[in-house]
């Protein structure tokens, strides 16, 4: 899936100039990438008889549980992680929601690494 700045501008009505945001979506190691970008690794699915119901992301409640409020004395690195989690939640819950209505897809987190 390719998300462009023009797509975002059209949806939210903001004038945006610049190059399109494109890239390949890699599913391998997504939990570790989430951990490296927001500082908390999602729990792995451990049910032995059922398939992972969330192979593409985490529940919004997981983001809210871990990133509801940034500590007042947080370091710049922690503030950056909370900001990244906020933008991830905004992109996946408001701008580009998926069909489940409760999952934040990890594929929107990679573009937020910078």
Biopython code that builds the backbone (N, CA, C, O; Angstrom):
import numpy as np
from Bio.PDB.StructureBuilder import StructureBuilder

atoms = [
    (1, "UNK", "N", (0.838, -1.160, 0.000)),
    (1, "UNK", "CA", (0.000, 0.000, 0.000)),
    (1, "UNK", "C", (0.896, 1.240, 0.000)),
    (1, "UNK", "O", (1.888, 1.291, 0.727)),
    (2, "UNK", "N", (0.555, 2.211, -0.794)),
    (2, "UNK", "CA", (1.311, 3.449, -0.861)),
    (2, "UNK", "C", (0.438, 4.597, -0.395)),
    (2, "UNK", "O", (-0.669, 4.796, -0.894)),
    (3, "UNK", "N", (0.949, 5.347, 0.566)),
    (3, "UNK", "CA", (0.256, 6.524, 1.082)),
    (3, "UNK", "C", (1.054, 7.731, 0.628)),
    (3, "UNK", "O", (2.260, 7.812, 0.861)),
    (4, "UNK", "N", (0.392, 8.649, -0.009)),
    (4, "UNK", "CA", (1.098, 9.845, -0.466)),
    (4, "UNK", "C", (0.678, 11.050, 0.359)),
    (4, "UNK", "O", (-0.381, 11.057, 0.987)),
    (5, "UNK", "N", (1.514, 12.051, 0.345)),
    (5, "UNK", "CA", (1.165, 13.288, 1.029)),
    (5, "UNK", "C", (-0.093, 13.902, 0.425)),
    (5, "UNK", "O", (-0.885, 14.543, 1.117)),
    (6, "UNK", "N", (-0.257, 13.694, -0.874)),
    (6, "UNK", "CA", (-1.450, 14.213, -1.534)),
    (6, "UNK", "C", (-2.710, 13.538, -0.996)),
    (6, "UNK", "O", (-3.751, 14.180, -0.857)),
    (7, "UNK", "N", (-2.612, 12.212, -0.686)),
    (7, "UNK", "CA", (-3.748, 11.497, -0.096)),
    (7, "UNK", "C", (-4.125, 12.115, 1.245)),
    (7, "UNK", "O", (-5.296, 12.382, 1.515)),
    (8, "UNK", "N", (-3.118, 12.334, 2.073)),
    (8, "UNK", "CA", (-3.365, 12.917, 3.390)),
    (8, "UNK", "C", (-3.962, 14.311, 3.243)),
    (8, "UNK", "O", (-4.922, 14.655, 3.931)),
    (9, "UNK", "N", (-3.390, 15.116, 2.341)),
    (9, "UNK", "CA", (-3.891, 16.477, 2.140)),
    (9, "UNK", "C", (-5.346, 16.468, 1.699)),
    (9, "UNK", "O", (-6.150, 17.280, 2.156)),
    (10, "UNK", "N", (-5.672, 15.544, 0.810)),
    (10, "UNK", "CA", (-7.044, 15.466, 0.315)),
    (10, "UNK", "C", (-8.005, 15.087, 1.445)),
    (10, "UNK", "O", (-9.100, 15.642, 1.545)),
    (11, "UNK", "N", (-7.598, 14.150, 2.284)),
    (11, "UNK", "CA", (-8.475, 13.669, 3.344)),
    (11, "UNK", "C", (-8.672, 14.719, 4.429)),
    (11, "UNK", "O", (-9.799, 14.949, 4.867)),
    (12, "UNK", "N", (-7.592, 15.357, 4.867)),
    (12, "UNK", "CA", (-7.730, 16.293, 5.984)),
    (12, "UNK", "C", (-7.800, 17.748, 5.548)),
    (12, "UNK", "O", (-7.975, 18.634, 6.385)),
    (13, "UNK", "N", (-7.665, 18.008, 4.255)),
    (13, "UNK", "CA", (-7.854, 19.351, 3.738)),
    (13, "UNK", "C", (-6.725, 20.323, 4.017)),
    (13, "UNK", "O", (-6.938, 21.535, 3.982)),
    (14, "UNK", "N", (-5.539, 19.829, 4.291)),
    (14, "UNK", "CA", (-4.396, 20.707, 4.532)),
    (14, "UNK", "C", (-3.530, 20.813, 3.282)),
    (14, "UNK", "O", (-3.302, 19.811, 2.605)),
    (15, "UNK", "N", (-3.053, 21.987, 2.971)),
    (15, "UNK", "CA", (-2.131, 22.106, 1.838)),
    (15, "UNK", "C", (-0.766, 21.548, 2.233)),
    (15, "UNK", "O", (-0.158, 22.006, 3.201)),
    (16, "UNK", "N", (-0.296, 20.574, 1.492)),
    (16, "UNK", "CA", (0.997, 19.952, 1.770)),
    (16, "UNK", "C", (1.815, 19.970, 0.498)),
    (16, "UNK", "O", (1.330, 19.609, -0.575)),
    (17, "UNK", "N", (3.050, 20.390, 0.628)),
    (17, "UNK", "CA", (3.965, 20.375, -0.497)),
    (17, "UNK", "C", (5.062, 19.361, -0.195)),
    (17, "UNK", "O", (5.416, 19.152, 0.965)),
    (18, "UNK", "N", (5.592, 18.740, -1.227)),
    (18, "UNK", "CA", (6.697, 17.817, -1.011)),
    (18, "UNK", "C", (6.562, 16.560, -1.832)),
    (18, "UNK", "O", (5.680, 16.420, -2.679)),
    (19, "UNK", "N", (7.460, 15.666, -1.551)),
    (19, "UNK", "CA", (7.501, 14.398, -2.277)),
    (19, "UNK", "C", (6.539, 13.391, -1.667)),
    (19, "UNK", "O", (6.195, 13.482, -0.488)),
    (20, "UNK", "N", (6.113, 12.443, -2.467)),
    (20, "UNK", "CA", (5.189, 11.403, -2.003)),
    (20, "UNK", "C", (5.891, 10.475, -1.021)),
    (20, "UNK", "O", (7.086, 10.208, -1.150)),
    (21, "UNK", "N", (5.146, 9.991, -0.048)),
    (21, "UNK", "CA", (5.640, 9.017, 0.905)),
    (21, "UNK", "C", (5.354, 7.639, 0.339)),
    (21, "UNK", "O", (4.196, 7.233, 0.242)),
    (22, "UNK", "N", (6.392, 6.924, -0.030)),
    (22, "UNK", "CA", (6.227, 5.595, -0.594)),
    (22, "UNK", "C", (7.203, 4.646, 0.077)),
    (22, "UNK", "O", (8.129, 5.079, 0.763)),
    (23, "UNK", "N", (7.002, 3.382, -0.116)),
    (23, "UNK", "CA", (7.922, 2.393, 0.433)),
    (23, "UNK", "C", (7.297, 1.025, 0.425)),
    (23, "UNK", "O", (6.109, 0.860, 0.145)),
    (24, "UNK", "N", (8.124, 0.040, 0.738)),
    (24, "UNK", "CA", (7.656, -1.336, 0.814)),
    (24, "UNK", "C", (7.261, -1.654, 2.244)),
    (24, "UNK", "O", (7.870, -1.170, 3.198)),
    (25, "UNK", "N", (6.244, -2.464, 2.373)),
    (25, "UNK", "CA", (5.774, -2.888, 3.681)),
    (25, "UNK", "C", (6.389, -4.250, 3.977)),
    (25, "UNK", "O", (6.194, -5.206, 3.227)),
    (26, "UNK", "N", (7.130, -4.329, 5.074)),
    (26, "UNK", "CA", (7.747, -5.588, 5.492)),
    (26, "UNK", "C", (7.060, -6.074, 6.765)),
    (26, "UNK", "O", (6.968, -5.333, 7.744)),
    (27, "UNK", "N", (6.587, -7.290, 6.757)),
    (27, "UNK", "CA", (5.902, -7.798, 7.943)),
    (27, "UNK", "C", (6.852, -8.499, 8.908)),
    (27, "UNK", "O", (6.537, -8.631, 10.091)),
    (28, "UNK", "N", (8.002, -8.948, 8.429)),
    (28, "UNK", "CA", (8.922, -9.660, 9.309)),
    (28, "UNK", "C", (9.465, -8.728, 10.394)),
    (28, "UNK", "O", (9.913, -7.616, 10.115)),
    (29, "UNK", "N", (9.412, -9.206, 11.622)),
    (29, "UNK", "CA", (9.936, -8.452, 12.747)),
    (29, "UNK", "C", (9.161, -7.200, 13.120)),
    (29, "UNK", "O", (9.735, -6.271, 13.687)),
    (30, "UNK", "N", (7.866, -7.153, 12.815)),
    (30, "UNK", "CA", (7.118, -5.923, 13.072)),
    (30, "UNK", "C", (7.031, -5.597, 14.558)),
    (30, "UNK", "O", (7.052, -4.425, 14.932)),
    (31, "UNK", "N", (6.935, -6.607, 15.404)),
    (31, "UNK", "CA", (6.860, -6.327, 16.845)),
    (31, "UNK", "C", (8.144, -5.659, 17.341)),
    (31, "UNK", "O", (8.102, -4.745, 18.164)),
    (32, "UNK", "N", (9.282, -6.127, 16.831)),
    (32, "UNK", "CA", (10.557, -5.526, 17.217)),
    (32, "UNK", "C", (10.689, -4.100, 16.674)),
    (32, "UNK", "O", (11.263, -3.237, 17.339)),
    (33, "UNK", "N", (10.164, -3.849, 15.477)),
    (33, "UNK", "CA", (10.193, -2.479, 14.927)),
    (33, "UNK", "C", (9.313, -1.556, 15.756)),
    (33, "UNK", "O", (9.676, -0.406, 16.005)),
    (34, "UNK", "N", (8.155, -2.054, 16.183)),
    (34, "UNK", "CA", (7.292, -1.260, 17.062)),
    (34, "UNK", "C", (8.077, -0.913, 18.328)),
    (34, "UNK", "O", (8.069, 0.238, 18.765)),
    (35, "UNK", "N", (8.746, -1.892, 18.913)),
    (35, "UNK", "CA", (9.516, -1.652, 20.137)),
    (35, "UNK", "C", (10.615, -0.626, 19.916)),
    (35, "UNK", "O", (10.852, 0.220, 20.778)),
    (36, "UNK", "N", (11.287, -0.690, 18.777)),
    (36, "UNK", "CA", (12.379, 0.257, 18.540)),
    (36, "UNK", "C", (11.862, 1.676, 18.303)),
    (36, "UNK", "O", (12.579, 2.642, 18.560)),
    (37, "UNK", "N", (10.640, 1.811, 17.822)),
    (37, "UNK", "CA", (10.105, 3.139, 17.512)),
    (37, "UNK", "C", (9.285, 3.763, 18.639)),
    (37, "UNK", "O", (9.246, 4.988, 18.763)),
    (38, "UNK", "N", (8.629, 2.941, 19.465)),
    (38, "UNK", "CA", (7.835, 3.513, 20.558)),
    (38, "UNK", "C", (8.292, 3.034, 21.930)),
    (38, "UNK", "O", (7.771, 3.493, 22.946)),
    (39, "UNK", "N", (9.252, 2.121, 21.974)),
    (39, "UNK", "CA", (9.824, 1.713, 23.247)),
    (39, "UNK", "C", (9.137, 0.583, 23.978)),
    (39, "UNK", "O", (9.596, 0.190, 25.051)),
    (40, "UNK", "N", (8.053, 0.042, 23.442)),
    (40, "UNK", "CA", (7.342, -1.070, 24.070)),
    (40, "UNK", "C", (7.035, -2.099, 22.983)),
    (40, "UNK", "O", (6.493, -1.766, 21.929)),
    (41, "UNK", "N", (7.392, -3.349, 23.258)),
    (41, "UNK", "CA", (7.109, -4.401, 22.274)),
    (41, "UNK", "C", (5.755, -5.036, 22.566)),
    (41, "UNK", "O", (5.488, -5.440, 23.698)),
    (42, "UNK", "N", (4.893, -5.127, 21.542)),
    (42, "UNK", "CA", (3.595, -5.794, 21.742)),
    (42, "UNK", "C", (3.806, -7.256, 22.144)),
    (42, "UNK", "O", (4.728, -7.923, 21.673)),
    (43, "UNK", "N", (2.945, -7.722, 23.008)),
    (43, "UNK", "CA", (3.024, -9.094, 23.465)),
    (43, "UNK", "C", (2.799, -10.053, 22.294)),
    (43, "UNK", "O", (1.903, -9.822, 21.483)),
    (44, "UNK", "N", (3.592, -11.120, 22.188)),
    (44, "UNK", "CA", (3.361, -12.092, 21.104)),
    (44, "UNK", "C", (2.110, -12.913, 21.384)),
    (44, "UNK", "O", (1.721, -13.114, 22.534)),
    (45, "UNK", "N", (1.498, -13.375, 20.320)),
    (45, "UNK", "CA", (0.317, -14.229, 20.431)),
    (45, "UNK", "C", (0.788, -15.589, 20.903)),
    (45, "UNK", "O", (1.678, -16.177, 20.288)),
    (46, "UNK", "N", (0.213, -16.103, 21.981)),
    (46, "UNK", "CA", (0.701, -17.357, 22.551)),
    (46, "UNK", "C", (-0.328, -18.477, 22.553)),
    (46, "UNK", "O", (-0.051, -19.563, 23.060)),
    (47, "UNK", "N", (-1.497, -18.238, 22.003)),
    (47, "UNK", "CA", (-2.534, -19.276, 21.985)),
    (47, "UNK", "C", (-2.125, -20.348, 20.979)),
    (47, "UNK", "O", (-1.970, -20.057, 19.793)),
    (48, "UNK", "N", (-1.952, -21.567, 21.437)),
    (48, "UNK", "CA", (-1.406, -22.629, 20.592)),
    (48, "UNK", "C", (-2.378, -23.176, 19.562)),
    (48, "UNK", "O", (-1.945, -23.703, 18.537)),
    (49, "UNK", "N", (-3.674, -23.068, 19.801)),
    (49, "UNK", "CA", (-4.636, -23.700, 18.902)),
    (49, "UNK", "C", (-5.346, -22.727, 17.969)),
    (49, "UNK", "O", (-6.132, -23.145, 17.119)),
    (50, "UNK", "N", (-5.074, -21.430, 18.122)),
    (50, "UNK", "CA", (-5.728, -20.454, 17.261)),
    (50, "UNK", "C", (-4.700, -19.557, 16.598)),
    (50, "UNK", "O", (-3.631, -19.285, 17.144)),
    (51, "UNK", "N", (-5.051, -19.112, 15.419)),
    (51, "UNK", "CA", (-4.195, -18.199, 14.681)),
    (51, "UNK", "C", (-4.213, -16.817, 15.334)),
    (51, "UNK", "O", (-5.218, -16.418, 15.922)),
    (52, "UNK", "N", (-3.108, -16.096, 15.230)),
    (52, "UNK", "CA", (-3.003, -14.748, 15.787)),
    (52, "UNK", "C", (-4.087, -13.859, 15.176)),
    (52, "UNK", "O", (-4.106, -13.676, 13.958)),
    (53, "UNK", "N", (-4.993, -13.301, 15.991)),
    (53, "UNK", "CA", (-6.060, -12.463, 15.449)),
    (53, "UNK", "C", (-5.573, -11.064, 15.065)),
    (53, "UNK", "O", (-6.309, -10.317, 14.421)),
    (54, "UNK", "N", (-4.354, -10.698, 15.445)),
    (54, "UNK", "CA", (-3.808, -9.367, 15.158)),
    (54, "UNK", "C", (-2.426, -9.479, 14.520)),
    (54, "UNK", "O", (-1.454, -8.976, 15.082)),
    (55, "UNK", "N", (-2.315, -10.132, 13.350)),
    (55, "UNK", "CA", (-0.994, -10.255, 12.728)),
    (55, "UNK", "C", (-0.515, -8.956, 12.089)),
    (55, "UNK", "O", (0.645, -8.848, 11.692)),
    (56, "UNK", "N", (-1.396, -7.983, 11.991)),
    (56, "UNK", "CA", (-1.028, -6.762, 11.270)),
    (56, "UNK", "C", (-0.902, -5.534, 12.158)),
    (56, "UNK", "O", (-0.679, -4.434, 11.652)),
    (57, "UNK", "N", (-1.038, -5.697, 13.468)),
    (57, "UNK", "CA", (-0.928, -4.537, 14.326)),
    (57, "UNK", "C", (-1.342, -4.805, 15.750)),
    (57, "UNK", "O", (-1.443, -5.953, 16.185)),
    (58, "UNK", "N", (-1.580, -3.729, 16.468)),
    (58, "UNK", "CA", (-1.962, -3.819, 17.878)),
    (58, "UNK", "C", (-3.327, -3.164, 18.071)),
    (58, "UNK", "O", (-3.768, -2.357, 17.253)),
    (59, "UNK", "N", (-3.971, -3.522, 19.149)),
    (59, "UNK", "CA", (-5.251, -2.898, 19.473)),
    (59, "UNK", "C", (-5.035, -1.443, 19.868)),
    (59, "UNK", "O", (-4.010, -1.097, 20.455)),
    (60, "UNK", "N", (-6.007, -0.592, 19.541)),
    (60, "UNK", "CA", (-5.929, 0.797, 19.971)),
    (60, "UNK", "C", (-5.815, 0.876, 21.494)),
    (60, "UNK", "O", (-5.143, 1.756, 22.033)),
    (61, "UNK", "N", (-6.475, -0.046, 22.169)),
    (61, "UNK", "CA", (-6.411, -0.056, 23.636)),
    (61, "UNK", "C", (-4.982, -0.292, 24.125)),
    (61, "UNK", "O", (-4.615, 0.188, 25.197)),
    (62, "UNK", "N", (-4.170, -1.023, 23.361)),
    (62, "UNK", "CA", (-2.765, -1.235, 23.720)),
    (62, "UNK", "C", (-2.018, 0.098, 23.656)),
    (62, "UNK", "O", (-1.247, 0.421, 24.560)),
    (63, "UNK", "N", (-2.243, 0.867, 22.597)),
    (63, "UNK", "CA", (-1.596, 2.180, 22.469)),
    (63, "UNK", "C", (-2.049, 3.085, 23.610)),
    (63, "UNK", "O", (-1.229, 3.768, 24.223)),
    (64, "UNK", "N", (-3.333, 3.094, 23.894)),
    (64, "UNK", "CA", (-3.854, 3.953, 24.953)),
    (64, "UNK", "C", (-3.325, 3.540, 26.326)),
    (64, "UNK", "O", (-3.049, 4.387, 27.176)),
    (65, "UNK", "N", (-3.187, 2.235, 26.533)),
    (65, "UNK", "CA", (-2.688, 1.742, 27.814)),
    (65, "UNK", "C", (-1.231, 2.174, 28.052)),
    (65, "UNK", "O", (-0.857, 2.533, 29.169)),
    (66, "UNK", "N", (-0.427, 2.135, 26.999)),
    (66, "UNK", "CA", (1.000, 2.430, 27.139)),
    (66, "UNK", "C", (1.358, 3.900, 26.907)),
    (66, "UNK", "O", (2.400, 4.360, 27.376)),
    (67, "UNK", "N", (0.508, 4.643, 26.189)),
    (67, "UNK", "CA", (0.883, 6.007, 25.796)),
    (67, "UNK", "C", (-0.201, 7.035, 26.074)),
    (67, "UNK", "O", (-0.294, 8.043, 25.374)),
    (68, "UNK", "N", (-1.000, 6.796, 27.063)),
    (68, "UNK", "CA", (-2.099, 7.707, 27.374)),
    (68, "UNK", "C", (-1.596, 9.094, 27.760)),
    (68, "UNK", "O", (-2.139, 10.098, 27.298)),
    (69, "UNK", "N", (-0.572, 9.162, 28.596)),
    (69, "UNK", "CA", (-0.077, 10.451, 29.054)),
    (69, "UNK", "C", (1.440, 10.399, 29.198)),
    (69, "UNK", "O", (1.989, 9.536, 29.884)),
    (70, "UNK", "N", (2.088, 11.325, 28.547)),
    (70, "UNK", "CA", (3.543, 11.413, 28.616)),
    (70, "UNK", "C", (3.938, 11.996, 29.981)),
    (70, "UNK", "O", (3.362, 12.993, 30.416)),
    (71, "UNK", "N", (4.908, 11.384, 30.648)),
    (71, "UNK", "CA", (5.346, 11.922, 31.947)),
    (71, "UNK", "C", (5.877, 13.354, 31.814)),
    (71, "UNK", "O", (6.518, 13.696, 30.821)),
    (72, "UNK", "N", (5.606, 14.178, 32.816)),
    (72, "UNK", "CA", (6.040, 15.577, 32.771)),
    (72, "UNK", "C", (7.553, 15.717, 32.722)),
    (72, "UNK", "O", (8.068, 16.634, 32.082)),
    (73, "UNK", "N", (8.260, 14.836, 33.377)),
    (73, "UNK", "CA", (9.721, 14.920, 33.424)),
    (73, "UNK", "C", (10.391, 14.009, 32.383)),
    (73, "UNK", "O", (11.542, 13.607, 32.553)),
    (74, "UNK", "N", (9.670, 13.695, 31.322)),
    (74, "UNK", "CA", (10.186, 12.773, 30.302)),
    (74, "UNK", "C", (11.370, 13.369, 29.548)),
    (74, "UNK", "O", (11.443, 14.573, 29.305)),
    (75, "UNK", "N", (12.284, 12.490, 29.192)),
    (75, "UNK", "CA", (13.435, 12.906, 28.383)),
    (75, "UNK", "C", (12.960, 13.185, 26.960)),
    (75, "UNK", "O", (11.864, 12.767, 26.586)),
    (76, "UNK", "N", (13.759, 13.878, 26.166)),
    (76, "UNK", "CA", (13.375, 14.116, 24.767)),
    (76, "UNK", "C", (13.106, 12.820, 23.988)),
    (76, "UNK", "O", (12.227, 12.790, 23.126)),
    (77, "UNK", "N", (13.850, 11.763, 24.285)),
    (77, "UNK", "CA", (13.634, 10.487, 23.590)),
    (77, "UNK", "C", (12.265, 9.901, 23.928)),
    (77, "UNK", "O", (11.587, 9.355, 23.056)),
    (78, "UNK", "N", (11.862, 10.012, 25.184)),
    (78, "UNK", "CA", (10.546, 9.497, 25.605)),
    (78, "UNK", "C", (9.434, 10.342, 24.993)),
    (78, "UNK", "O", (8.424, 9.803, 24.539)),
    (79, "UNK", "N", (9.608, 11.653, 24.978)),
    (79, "UNK", "CA", (8.611, 12.531, 24.357)),
    (79, "UNK", "C", (8.455, 12.174, 22.884)),
    (79, "UNK", "O", (7.340, 12.156, 22.363)),
    (80, "UNK", "N", (9.561, 11.891, 22.215)),
    (80, "UNK", "CA", (9.510, 11.502, 20.805)),
    (80, "UNK", "C", (8.734, 10.202, 20.628)),
    (80, "UNK", "O", (7.954, 10.075, 19.685)),
    (81, "UNK", "N", (8.936, 9.244, 21.514)),
    (81, "UNK", "CA", (8.189, 7.973, 21.432)),
    (81, "UNK", "C", (6.698, 8.200, 21.631)),
    (81, "UNK", "O", (5.883, 7.619, 20.914)),
    (82, "UNK", "N", (6.336, 9.030, 22.586)),
    (82, "UNK", "CA", (4.920, 9.322, 22.820)),
    (82, "UNK", "C", (4.312, 10.055, 21.625)),
    (82, "UNK", "O", (3.174, 9.786, 21.242)),
    (83, "UNK", "N", (5.070, 10.977, 21.042)),
    (83, "UNK", "CA", (4.585, 11.694, 19.853)),
    (83, "UNK", "C", (4.393, 10.730, 18.693)),
    (83, "UNK", "O", (3.406, 10.817, 17.961)),
    (84, "UNK", "N", (5.338, 9.811, 18.526)),
    (84, "UNK", "CA", (5.228, 8.812, 17.460)),
    (84, "UNK", "C", (3.995, 7.932, 17.673)),
    (84, "UNK", "O", (3.269, 7.640, 16.723)),
    (85, "UNK", "N", (3.758, 7.514, 18.910)),
    (85, "UNK", "CA", (2.581, 6.693, 19.221)),
    (85, "UNK", "C", (1.297, 7.477, 18.963)),
    (85, "UNK", "O", (0.323, 6.923, 18.453)),
    (86, "UNK", "N", (1.290, 8.762, 19.311)),
    (86, "UNK", "CA", (0.119, 9.608, 19.062)),
    (86, "UNK", "C", (-0.168, 9.707, 17.564)),
    (86, "UNK", "O", (-1.310, 9.541, 17.133)),
    (87, "UNK", "N", (0.863, 9.977, 16.780)),
    (87, "UNK", "CA", (0.669, 10.082, 15.325)),
    (87, "UNK", "C", (0.254, 8.738, 14.721)),
    (87, "UNK", "O", (-0.573, 8.694, 13.810)),
    (88, "UNK", "N", (0.823, 7.657, 15.224)),
    (88, "UNK", "CA", (0.449, 6.311, 14.769)),
    (88, "UNK", "C", (-1.032, 6.073, 15.043)),
    (88, "UNK", "O", (-1.756, 5.592, 14.172)),
    (89, "UNK", "N", (-1.479, 6.405, 16.237)),
    (89, "UNK", "CA", (-2.885, 6.252, 16.587)),
    (89, "UNK", "C", (-3.769, 7.128, 15.694)),
    (89, "UNK", "O", (-4.804, 6.673, 15.207)),
    (90, "UNK", "N", (-3.363, 8.377, 15.483)),
    (90, "UNK", "CA", (-4.129, 9.296, 14.640)),
    (90, "UNK", "C", (-4.243, 8.771, 13.202)),
    (90, "UNK", "O", (-5.329, 8.769, 12.621)),
    (91, "UNK", "N", (-3.125, 8.331, 12.641)),
    (91, "UNK", "CA", (-3.155, 7.819, 11.264)),
    (91, "UNK", "C", (-4.027, 6.581, 11.125)),
    (91, "UNK", "O", (-4.757, 6.442, 10.143)),
    (92, "UNK", "N", (-3.957, 5.675, 12.105)),
    (92, "UNK", "CA", (-4.658, 4.401, 11.961)),
    (92, "UNK", "C", (-6.081, 4.400, 12.483)),
    (92, "UNK", "O", (-6.877, 3.542, 12.103)),
    (93, "UNK", "N", (-6.416, 5.350, 13.349)),
    (93, "UNK", "CA", (-7.778, 5.379, 13.884)),
    (93, "UNK", "C", (-8.647, 6.423, 13.191)),
    (93, "UNK", "O", (-9.859, 6.240, 13.077)),
    (94, "UNK", "N", (-8.043, 7.512, 12.727)),
    (94, "UNK", "CA", (-8.822, 8.609, 12.163)),
    (94, "UNK", "C", (-8.644, 8.728, 10.659)),
    (94, "UNK", "O", (-9.627, 8.761, 9.919)),
    (95, "UNK", "N", (-7.400, 8.791, 10.200)),
    (95, "UNK", "CA", (-7.136, 9.062, 8.784)),
    (95, "UNK", "C", (-7.297, 7.817, 7.922)),
    (95, "UNK", "O", (-7.969, 7.864, 6.892)),
    (96, "UNK", "N", (-6.688, 6.701, 8.327)),
    (96, "UNK", "CA", (-6.716, 5.466, 7.533)),
    (96, "UNK", "C", (-7.141, 4.279, 8.391)),
    (96, "UNK", "O", (-6.341, 3.364, 8.584)),
    (97, "UNK", "N", (-8.366, 4.254, 8.913)),
    (97, "UNK", "CA", (-8.785, 3.116, 9.739)),
    (97, "UNK", "C", (-8.911, 1.845, 8.905)),
    (97, "UNK", "O", (-9.204, 1.894, 7.711)),
    (98, "UNK", "N", (-8.684, 0.705, 9.559)),
    (98, "UNK", "CA", (-8.856, -0.563, 8.854)),
    (98, "UNK", "C", (-10.261, -1.098, 9.105)),
    (98, "UNK", "O", (-11.057, -0.468, 9.802)),
    (99, "UNK", "N", (-10.556, -2.233, 8.550)),
    (99, "UNK", "CA", (-11.901, -2.790, 8.644)),
    (99, "UNK", "C", (-12.281, -3.286, 10.026)),
    (99, "UNK", "O", (-13.468, -3.422, 10.322)),
    (100, "UNK", "N", (-11.294, -3.564, 10.890)),
    (100, "UNK", "CA", (-11.626, -4.084, 12.216)),
    (100, "UNK", "C", (-12.161, -2.996, 13.133)),
    (100, "UNK", "O", (-12.985, -3.269, 14.006)),
    (101, "UNK", "N", (-11.703, -1.775, 12.943)),
    (101, "UNK", "CA", (-12.125, -0.674, 13.790)),
    (101, "UNK", "C", (-11.454, -0.635, 15.145)),
    (101, "UNK", "O", (-11.756, 0.231, 15.966)),
    (102, "UNK", "N", (-10.530, -1.582, 15.392)),
    (102, "UNK", "CA", (-9.866, -1.586, 16.699)),
    (102, "UNK", "C", (-8.361, -1.852, 16.623)),
    (102, "UNK", "O", (-7.712, -2.052, 17.650)),
    (103, "UNK", "N", (-7.806, -1.854, 15.404)),
    (103, "UNK", "CA", (-6.401, -2.220, 15.240)),
    (103, "UNK", "C", (-5.585, -1.108, 14.598)),
    (103, "UNK", "O", (-5.989, -0.524, 13.593)),
    (104, "UNK", "N", (-4.422, -0.821, 15.198)),
    (104, "UNK", "CA", (-3.457, 0.119, 14.635)),
    (104, "UNK", "C", (-2.434, -0.698, 13.845)),
    (104, "UNK", "O", (-1.643, -1.441, 14.426)),
    (105, "UNK", "N", (-2.457, -0.558, 12.542)),
    (105, "UNK", "CA", (-1.557, -1.330, 11.697)),
    (105, "UNK", "C", (-0.123, -0.853, 11.861)),
    (105, "UNK", "O", (0.142, 0.349, 11.884)),
    (106, "UNK", "N", (0.790, -1.790, 11.973)),
    (106, "UNK", "CA", (2.213, -1.464, 12.119)),
    (106, "UNK", "C", (2.780, -0.804, 10.865)),
    (106, "UNK", "O", (3.801, -0.121, 10.951)),
    (107, "UNK", "N", (2.154, -0.984, 9.709)),
    (107, "UNK", "CA", (2.734, -0.455, 8.471)),
    (107, "UNK", "C", (2.765, 1.075, 8.449)),
    (107, "UNK", "O", (3.512, 1.667, 7.669)),
    (108, "UNK", "N", (1.971, 1.710, 9.287)),
    (108, "UNK", "CA", (1.979, 3.174, 9.339)),
    (108, "UNK", "C", (3.054, 3.709, 10.280)),
    (108, "UNK", "O", (3.299, 4.915, 10.320)),
    (109, "UNK", "N", (3.693, 2.827, 11.030)),
    (109, "UNK", "CA", (4.698, 3.279, 11.985)),
    (109, "UNK", "C", (6.052, 3.534, 11.335)),
    (109, "UNK", "O", (6.749, 4.467, 11.737)),
    (110, "UNK", "N", (6.443, 2.746, 10.356)),
    (110, "UNK", "CA", (7.747, 2.923, 9.693)),
    (110, "UNK", "C", (7.961, 4.331, 9.159)),
    (110, "UNK", "O", (9.041, 4.887, 9.361)),
    (111, "UNK", "N", (6.980, 4.938, 8.485)),
    (111, "UNK", "CA", (7.220, 6.312, 7.989)),
    (111, "UNK", "C", (7.408, 7.340, 9.100)),
    (111, "UNK", "O", (7.861, 8.454, 8.838)),
    (112, "UNK", "N", (7.070, 6.988, 10.321)),
    (112, "UNK", "CA", (7.214, 7.920, 11.445)),
    (112, "UNK", "C", (8.578, 7.818, 12.127)),
    (112, "UNK", "O", (8.815, 8.482, 13.136)),
    (113, "UNK", "N", (9.472, 6.996, 11.587)),
    (113, "UNK", "CA", (10.764, 6.785, 12.263)),
    (113, "UNK", "C", (11.626, 8.043, 12.240)),
    (113, "UNK", "O", (12.482, 8.209, 13.110)),
    (114, "UNK", "N", (11.426, 8.921, 11.282)),
    (114, "UNK", "CA", (12.216, 10.158, 11.227)),
    (114, "UNK", "C", (11.491, 11.288, 11.911)),
    (114, "UNK", "O", (12.002, 12.407, 11.965)),
]
sb = StructureBuilder()
sb.init_structure("model")
sb.init_model(0)
sb.init_chain("A")
sb.init_seg("    ")
for serial, (resi, resn, name, xyz) in enumerate(atoms, 1):
    if name == "N":
        sb.init_residue(resn, " ", resi, " ")
    sb.init_atom(name, np.array(xyz, "f"), 0.0, 1.0, " ", f" {name:<3s}", serial, name[0])
structure = sb.get_structure()
